[in-house]
Amino acid sequence: MGMLNNFFNKAVKENMYPFGSKECGNFLREVYKDSIDDTIILTEGINYKLII
């Protein structure tokens, strides 16, 4: 989670948009316009799969 927070903090700081502002929301929508809007339920075996 820290890595994700660092990314968002850097993106927001570099573009001078306060987190939570309309401009920040527009920036994030533009950056992630090709992202998938699905929820993925992780199984208990996910740790094993990530390690291998």
Beta strands, then each sheet from edge to edge (+ up, - down):
end
